[in-house]
Amino acid sequence: MTLDLRTGSEPAPPARRIFSQAVFDTRNVLRNGENLLLTLIIPVVVLLLALLTPLGSDRTAGEALVAAVGLGVLATSFTSQAISTGFDRRYGVLCMLGLTPLGIRGLLAARTLVSVLIITMQIAILTGLTWVLAGWTSTDIGYVVQSAIAILLAVWGFTAWALTLAGALRAEANLAIANAIFLLLMFGGGLAIPLDSLPWAGLAQWLPTGALVQAMSTPPIAGLSFIVLLLWGALGTALATRFFRWEP
């Protein structure tokens, strides 16, 4: 007679772990009023100002949509993720996740998927508003594919940097720095103010927001922009893997 000491359970496959965590996090984001203000209401307000007021007189409807989508990507995949992950770490939620097979790369993948799901909803709403208010639409499949790839690269990079901040700093410092970076990139990175109107436009195109705006531009000028987004994503992932801490 032999004694079977096996527990009878094994970790779920990585894809299932990531998807389950992403669904859980997405529900939490959608229940949080502050997150909805940051990720949806602010981009919608910026789009409405650009389409309906003299503030947007120097932008076409398509350019206004690009700026609003870029702002939504920044708010969702960087600022919101940095703040929520920072406080999850402070209150010990990340310690519990750290005991699971998810791991830092799994957490990065799950948080990236959360951003993609929410940004998909943002794009649907913002595109619908632009069509209703300005009659803008795009039938250029190449442009749509180019923009989608750029958004995915930006989401990856922003999420990696969000986890880097949230995993390395105290929650209060992380909150202040994440909001400061949001405002700096919003007004100085080609979003609220057109990229070519900035005195530092040459420098701004090397920022992730500037690269994202250029990569979503038409006619396509995205060659360098994709490289910039790849570099920001790779560097952010390396730093998150190196410096992220689960414990407070």
C-alpha atoms as a printed R data frame, in Angstrom:
    type eleno elety resid chain resno       x      y       z
1   ATOM     1    CA   MET     A     1   0.000  0.000   0.000
2   ATOM     2    CA   THR     A     2   1.323  3.428  -0.949
3   ATOM     3    CA   LEU     A     3   0.332  6.815   0.380
4   ATOM     4    CA   ASP     A     4  -0.548  9.388  -2.303
5   ATOM     5    CA   LEU     A     5   0.500 12.817  -1.036
6   ATOM     6    CA   ARG     A     6  -0.333 14.696  -4.222
7   ATOM     7    CA   THR     A     7  -2.678 17.648  -3.724
8   ATOM     8    CA   GLY     A     8  -4.584 16.962  -6.913
9   ATOM     9    CA   SER     A     9  -4.326 20.536  -8.148
10  ATOM    10    CA   GLU     A    10  -1.916 22.216 -10.507
11  ATOM    11    CA   PRO     A    11  -1.545 25.858 -11.554
12  ATOM    12    CA   ALA     A    12  -3.836 26.920 -14.375
13  ATOM    13    CA   PRO     A    13  -2.176 27.502 -17.752
14  ATOM    14    CA   PRO     A    14  -0.514 30.937 -18.028
15  ATOM    15    CA   ALA     A    15  -3.071 32.276 -20.516
16  ATOM    16    CA   ARG     A    16  -5.951 31.375 -18.210
17  ATOM    17    CA   ARG     A    17  -4.229 32.932 -15.191
18  ATOM    18    CA   ILE     A    18  -3.630 36.163 -17.088
19  ATOM    19    CA   PHE     A    19  -7.172 36.303 -18.485
20  ATOM    20    CA   SER     A    20  -8.783 35.621 -15.095
21  ATOM    21    CA   GLN     A    21  -6.723 38.347 -13.440
22  ATOM    22    CA   ALA     A    22  -7.536 40.759 -16.275
23  ATOM    23    CA   VAL     A    23 -11.284 40.148 -15.964
24  ATOM    24    CA   PHE     A    24 -11.124 40.690 -12.198
25  ATOM    25    CA   ASP     A    25  -9.134 43.925 -12.568
26  ATOM    26    CA   THR     A    26 -11.379 45.241 -15.359
27  ATOM    27    CA   ARG     A    27 -14.461 44.862 -13.177
28  ATOM    28    CA   ASN     A    28 -12.736 46.763 -10.385
29  ATOM    29    CA   VAL     A    29 -11.764 49.604 -12.726
30  ATOM    30    CA   LEU     A    30 -15.280 49.954 -14.120
31  ATOM    31    CA   ARG     A    31 -16.729 50.131 -10.594
32  ATOM    32    CA   ASN     A    32 -14.382 52.958  -9.584
33  ATOM    33    CA   GLY     A    33 -15.746 56.449 -10.260
34  ATOM    34    CA   GLU     A    34 -12.321 58.111 -10.112
35  ATOM    35    CA   ASN     A    35 -10.978 55.710 -12.712
36  ATOM    36    CA   LEU     A    36 -13.942 56.390 -14.997
37  ATOM    37    CA   LEU     A    37 -13.348 60.139 -14.664
38  ATOM    38    CA   LEU     A    38  -9.695 59.728 -15.606
39  ATOM    39    CA   THR     A    39 -10.039 57.141 -18.352
40  ATOM    40    CA   LEU     A    40 -13.290 58.133 -20.056
41  ATOM    41    CA   ILE     A    41 -14.738 61.494 -19.059
42  ATOM    42    CA   ILE     A    42 -11.535 63.544 -19.491
43  ATOM    43    CA   PRO     A    43 -10.817 62.196 -23.034
44  ATOM    44    CA   VAL     A    44 -14.458 62.816 -24.011
45  ATOM    45    CA   VAL     A    45 -14.306 66.391 -22.684
46  ATOM    46    CA   VAL     A    46 -11.066 67.043 -24.589
47  ATOM    47    CA   LEU     A    47 -12.666 65.704 -27.780
48  ATOM    48    CA   LEU     A    48 -15.786 67.847 -27.326
49  ATOM    49    CA   LEU     A    49 -13.688 70.962 -26.715
50  ATOM    50    CA   ALA     A    50 -11.677 70.266 -29.857
51  ATOM    51    CA   LEU     A    51 -14.756 69.635 -32.013
52  ATOM    52    CA   LEU     A    52 -17.203 72.224 -30.675
53  ATOM    53    CA   THR     A    53 -15.149 75.208 -29.484
54  ATOM    54    CA   PRO     A    54 -12.507 77.545 -30.968
55  ATOM    55    CA   LEU     A    55  -9.899 75.694 -28.897
56  ATOM    56    CA   GLY     A    56  -9.831 73.033 -31.587
57  ATOM    57    CA   SER     A    57  -9.807 75.353 -34.592
58  ATOM    58    CA   ASP     A    58  -6.272 74.317 -35.551
59  ATOM    59    CA   ARG     A    59  -7.168 70.618 -35.684
60  ATOM    60    CA   THR     A    60  -9.221 68.536 -38.077
61  ATOM    61    CA   ALA     A    61 -11.791 66.114 -36.675
62  ATOM    62    CA   GLY     A    62  -9.400 63.226 -37.304
63  ATOM    63    CA   GLU     A    63  -6.575 64.978 -35.477
64  ATOM    64    CA   ALA     A    64  -8.882 65.757 -32.549
65  ATOM    65    CA   LEU     A    65  -9.857 62.086 -32.371
66  ATOM    66    CA   VAL     A    66  -6.202 61.011 -32.405
67  ATOM    67    CA   ALA     A    67  -5.436 63.375 -29.510
68  ATOM    68    CA   ALA     A    68  -8.424 62.156 -27.480
69  ATOM    69    CA   VAL     A    69  -7.550 58.492 -28.066
70  ATOM    70    CA   GLY     A    70  -3.931 59.174 -27.126
71  ATOM    71    CA   LEU     A    71  -5.062 60.855 -23.923
72  ATOM    72    CA   GLY     A    72  -7.292 57.879 -23.133
73  ATOM    73    CA   VAL     A    73  -4.397 55.474 -23.703
74  ATOM    74    CA   LEU     A    74  -2.151 57.508 -21.391
75  ATOM    75    CA   ALA     A    75  -4.802 57.820 -18.667
76  ATOM    76    CA   THR     A    76  -5.826 54.167 -18.775
77  ATOM    77    CA   SER     A    77  -2.574 52.294 -19.234
78  ATOM    78    CA   PHE     A    78  -0.259 54.574 -17.263
79  ATOM    79    CA   THR     A    79  -1.874 56.888 -14.721
80  ATOM    80    CA   SER     A    80  -4.766 54.663 -13.664
81  ATOM    81    CA   GLN     A    81  -2.601 51.539 -13.593
82  ATOM    82    CA   ALA     A    82   0.195 53.214 -11.636
83  ATOM    83    CA   ILE     A    83  -2.155 54.589  -8.983
84  ATOM    84    CA   SER     A    84  -4.269 51.452  -8.555
85  ATOM    85    CA   THR     A    85  -1.232 49.135  -8.481
86  ATOM    86    CA   GLY     A    86   0.531 51.415  -6.001
87  ATOM    87    CA   PHE     A    87  -2.342 51.260  -3.548
88  ATOM    88    CA   ASP     A    88  -2.803 47.524  -4.155
89  ATOM    89    CA   ARG     A    89   0.813 47.156  -3.081
90  ATOM    90    CA   ARG     A    90   0.355 49.420  -0.062
91  ATOM    91    CA   TYR     A    91  -2.615 47.427   1.249
92  ATOM    92    CA   GLY     A    92  -0.986 44.041   0.694
93  ATOM    93    CA   VAL     A    93  -3.016 42.935  -2.323
94  ATOM    94    CA   LEU     A    94   0.129 42.469  -4.388
95  ATOM    95    CA   CYS     A    95   1.696 40.341  -1.661
96  ATOM    96    CA   MET     A    96  -1.143 37.865  -2.109
97  ATOM    97    CA   LEU     A    97  -0.723 37.949  -5.886
98  ATOM    98    CA   GLY     A    98   3.002 37.414  -5.405
99  ATOM    99    CA   LEU     A    99   2.266 34.069  -3.759
100 ATOM   100    CA   THR     A   100   0.444 32.866  -6.875
101 ATOM   101    CA   PRO     A   101   2.018 31.517 -10.086
102 ATOM   102    CA   LEU     A   102   1.074 34.778 -11.879
103 ATOM   103    CA   GLY     A   103   4.494 36.459 -11.467
104 ATOM   104    CA   ILE     A   104   5.543 39.946 -12.531
105 ATOM   105    CA   ARG     A   105   5.372 39.162 -16.251
106 ATOM   106    CA   GLY     A   106   1.925 37.654 -15.794
107 ATOM   107    CA   LEU     A   107   0.812 40.724 -13.848
108 ATOM   108    CA   LEU     A   108   2.188 42.981 -16.604
109 ATOM   109    CA   ALA     A   109   0.341 40.940 -19.235
110 ATOM   110    CA   ALA     A   110  -2.905 41.007 -17.221
111 ATOM   111    CA   ARG     A   111  -2.732 44.757 -16.588
112 ATOM   112    CA   THR     A   112  -1.931 45.336 -20.270
113 ATOM   113    CA   LEU     A   113  -4.995 43.296 -21.238
114 ATOM   114    CA   VAL     A   114  -7.117 45.361 -18.829
115 ATOM   115    CA   SER     A   115  -5.957 48.525 -20.569
116 ATOM   116    CA   VAL     A   116  -6.667 47.060 -24.009
117 ATOM   117    CA   LEU     A   117 -10.228 46.121 -23.012
118 ATOM   118    CA   ILE     A   118 -10.985 49.559 -21.573
119 ATOM   119    CA   ILE     A   119  -9.295 51.424 -24.432
120 ATOM   120    CA   THR     A   120 -11.375 49.434 -26.931
121 ATOM   121    CA   MET     A   121 -14.492 50.822 -25.238
122 ATOM   122    CA   GLN     A   122 -12.964 54.308 -25.244
123 ATOM   123    CA   ILE     A   123 -12.217 54.171 -28.958
124 ATOM   124    CA   ALA     A   124 -15.756 53.021 -29.758
125 ATOM   125    CA   ILE     A   125 -17.242 55.929 -27.785
126 ATOM   126    CA   LEU     A   126 -14.799 58.565 -29.080
127 ATOM   127    CA   THR     A   127 -15.103 57.423 -32.703
128 ATOM   128    CA   GLY     A   128 -18.892 57.429 -32.426
129 ATOM   129    CA   LEU     A   129 -18.899 60.966 -31.035
130 ATOM   130    CA   THR     A   130 -16.565 62.182 -33.793
131 ATOM   131    CA   TRP     A   131 -18.832 60.668 -36.437
132 ATOM   132    CA   VAL     A   132 -22.000 62.156 -34.916
133 ATOM   133    CA   LEU     A   133 -20.561 65.632 -34.307
134 ATOM   134    CA   ALA     A   134 -18.224 66.044 -37.283
135 ATOM   135    CA   GLY     A   135 -19.169 63.340 -39.762
136 ATOM   136    CA   TRP     A   136 -15.648 61.893 -39.597
137 ATOM   137    CA   THR     A   137 -15.007 58.290 -40.516
138 ATOM   138    CA   SER     A   138 -12.101 56.274 -41.885
139 ATOM   139    CA   THR     A   139 -12.322 53.522 -44.469
140 ATOM   140    CA   ASP     A   140  -8.546 53.193 -44.870
141 ATOM   141    CA   ILE     A   141  -7.808 49.707 -43.531
142 ATOM   142    CA   GLY     A   142  -4.070 50.347 -43.574
143 ATOM   143    CA   TYR     A   143  -4.502 53.396 -41.355
144 ATOM   144    CA   VAL     A   144  -6.726 51.471 -38.934
145 ATOM   145    CA   VAL     A   145  -4.208 48.617 -38.669
146 ATOM   146    CA   GLN     A   146  -1.323 51.052 -38.231
147 ATOM   147    CA   SER     A   147  -3.174 52.867 -35.441
148 ATOM   148    CA   ALA     A   148  -4.125 49.615 -33.709
149 ATOM   149    CA   ILE     A   149  -0.508 48.419 -33.660
150 ATOM   150    CA   ALA     A   150   0.659 51.777 -32.323
151 ATOM   151    CA   ILE     A   151  -1.949 51.710 -29.558
152 ATOM   152    CA   LEU     A   152  -0.962 48.179 -28.510
153 ATOM   153    CA   LEU     A   153   2.712 49.169 -28.342
154 ATOM   154    CA   ALA     A   154   1.867 52.285 -26.335
155 ATOM   155    CA   VAL     A   155  -0.323 50.320 -23.916
156 ATOM   156    CA   TRP     A   156   2.484 47.827 -23.333
157 ATOM   157    CA   GLY     A   157   5.013 50.582 -22.699
158 ATOM   158    CA   PHE     A   158   2.802 52.730 -20.478
159 ATOM   159    CA   THR     A   159   1.720 49.724 -18.408
160 ATOM   160    CA   ALA     A   160   5.321 48.617 -17.915
161 ATOM   161    CA   TRP     A   161   6.307 52.084 -16.697
162 ATOM   162    CA   ALA     A   162   3.232 52.212 -14.453
163 ATOM   163    CA   LEU     A   163   4.289 48.966 -12.772
164 ATOM   164    CA   THR     A   164   7.852 50.254 -12.468
165 ATOM   165    CA   LEU     A   165   6.679 53.307 -10.512
166 ATOM   166    CA   ALA     A   166   4.073 51.434  -8.487
167 ATOM   167    CA   GLY     A   167   6.488 48.673  -7.551
168 ATOM   168    CA   ALA     A   168   9.386 50.912  -6.573
169 ATOM   169    CA   LEU     A   169   7.821 53.921  -4.800
170 ATOM   170    CA   ARG     A   170   5.600 54.513  -1.802
171 ATOM   171    CA   ALA     A   171   1.928 54.876  -2.740
172 ATOM   172    CA   GLU     A   172   1.815 58.603  -1.951
173 ATOM   173    CA   ALA     A   173   4.936 59.404  -3.986
174 ATOM   174    CA   ASN     A   174   3.716 57.199  -6.804
175 ATOM   175    CA   LEU     A   175   0.341 59.012  -6.822
176 ATOM   176    CA   ALA     A   176   1.985 62.433  -7.064
177 ATOM   177    CA   ILE     A   177   4.506 61.428  -9.739
178 ATOM   178    CA   ALA     A   178   1.941 59.560 -11.870
179 ATOM   179    CA   ASN     A   179  -0.390 62.578 -11.890
180 ATOM   180    CA   ALA     A   180   2.496 64.955 -12.628
181 ATOM   181    CA   ILE     A   181   3.643 62.832 -15.579
182 ATOM   182    CA   PHE     A   182   0.048 62.673 -16.841
183 ATOM   183    CA   LEU     A   183  -0.227 66.474 -16.868
184 ATOM   184    CA   LEU     A   184   3.226 66.942 -18.402
185 ATOM   185    CA   LEU     A   185   2.527 64.506 -21.238
186 ATOM   186    CA   MET     A   186  -1.010 65.825 -21.717
187 ATOM   187    CA   PHE     A   187   0.118 69.418 -22.252
188 ATOM   188    CA   GLY     A   188   3.697 68.900 -23.406
189 ATOM   189    CA   GLY     A   189   3.578 65.605 -25.273
190 ATOM   190    CA   GLY     A   190   1.388 66.430 -28.275
191 ATOM   191    CA   LEU     A   191  -2.062 65.641 -26.853
192 ATOM   192    CA   ALA     A   192  -3.900 68.746 -25.590
193 ATOM   193    CA   ILE     A   193  -1.650 70.955 -27.743
194 ATOM   194    CA   PRO     A   194  -0.804 69.836 -31.310
195 ATOM   195    CA   LEU     A   195   2.682 68.416 -31.630
196 ATOM   196    CA   ASP     A   196   3.755 70.873 -34.333
197 ATOM   197    CA   SER     A   197   2.642 73.821 -32.156
198 ATOM   198    CA   LEU     A   198   5.059 72.939 -29.365
199 ATOM   199    CA   PRO     A   199   8.401 74.799 -29.215
200 ATOM   200    CA   TRP     A   200  10.006 71.471 -28.311
201 ATOM   201    CA   ALA     A   201   8.284 69.444 -31.049
202 ATOM   202    CA   GLY     A   202  11.585 67.807 -32.026
203 ATOM   203    CA   LEU     A   203  12.009 66.486 -28.498
204 ATOM   204    CA   ALA     A   204   8.329 65.641 -28.007
205 ATOM   205    CA   GLN     A   205   8.346 63.151 -30.887
206 ATOM   206    CA   TRP     A   206  10.695 61.007 -28.778
207 ATOM   207    CA   LEU     A   207   8.175 60.893 -25.933
208 ATOM   208    CA   PRO     A   208   5.733 57.967 -25.947
209 ATOM   209    CA   THR     A   209   2.724 60.272 -26.411
210 ATOM   210    CA   GLY     A   210   4.376 62.155 -29.266
211 ATOM   211    CA   ALA     A   211   5.338 58.886 -30.936
212 ATOM   212    CA   LEU     A   212   1.795 57.552 -30.475
213 ATOM   213    CA   VAL     A   213   0.222 60.650 -32.052
214 ATOM   214    CA   GLN     A   214   2.588 60.449 -35.014
215 ATOM   215    CA   ALA     A   215   2.025 56.714 -35.413
216 ATOM   216    CA   MET     A   216  -1.738 57.323 -35.606
217 ATOM   217    CA   SER     A   217  -1.343 60.170 -38.097
218 ATOM   218    CA   THR     A   218  -2.401 60.019 -41.722
219 ATOM   219    CA   PRO     A   219  -0.688 60.050 -44.144
220 ATOM   220    CA   PRO     A   220   1.504 57.558 -42.306
221 ATOM   221    CA   ILE     A   221   4.708 58.928 -40.828
222 ATOM   222    CA   ALA     A   222   5.077 56.117 -38.372
223 ATOM   223    CA   GLY     A   223   8.435 54.476 -39.113
224 ATOM   224    CA   LEU     A   224  10.440 56.219 -36.406
225 ATOM   225    CA   SER     A   225   7.413 56.381 -34.110
226 ATOM   226    CA   PHE     A   226   7.096 52.595 -33.934
227 ATOM   227    CA   ILE     A   227  10.770 52.314 -33.026
228 ATOM   228    CA   VAL     A   228  10.314 54.908 -30.256
229 ATOM   229    CA   LEU     A   229   7.302 53.042 -28.852
230 ATOM   230    CA   LEU     A   230   9.206 49.744 -28.967
231 ATOM   231    CA   LEU     A   231  12.144 51.269 -27.104
232 ATOM   232    CA   TRP     A   232   9.936 52.746 -24.378
233 ATOM   233    CA   GLY     A   233   8.142 49.409 -23.984
234 ATOM   234    CA   ALA     A   234  11.323 47.348 -23.837
235 ATOM   235    CA   LEU     A   235  12.981 49.693 -21.338
236 ATOM   236    CA   GLY     A   236   9.883 49.832 -19.140
237 ATOM   237    CA   THR     A   237   9.567 46.042 -19.115
238 ATOM   238    CA   ALA     A   238  13.232 45.614 -18.178
239 ATOM   239    CA   LEU     A   239  12.924 48.125 -15.323
240 ATOM   240    CA   ALA     A   240   9.657 46.636 -14.055
241 ATOM   241    CA   THR     A   241  11.177 43.156 -14.037
242 ATOM   242    CA   ARG     A   242  14.236 44.429 -12.178
243 ATOM   243    CA   PHE     A   243  12.768 46.826  -9.608
244 ATOM   244    CA   PHE     A   244   9.152 45.747  -9.043
245 ATOM   245    CA   ARG     A   245   8.462 44.700  -5.438
246 ATOM   246    CA   TRP     A   246   5.328 42.884  -4.314
247 ATOM   247    CA   GLU     A   247   5.574 43.844  -0.651
248 ATOM   248    CA   PRO     A   248   4.729 47.370   0.678
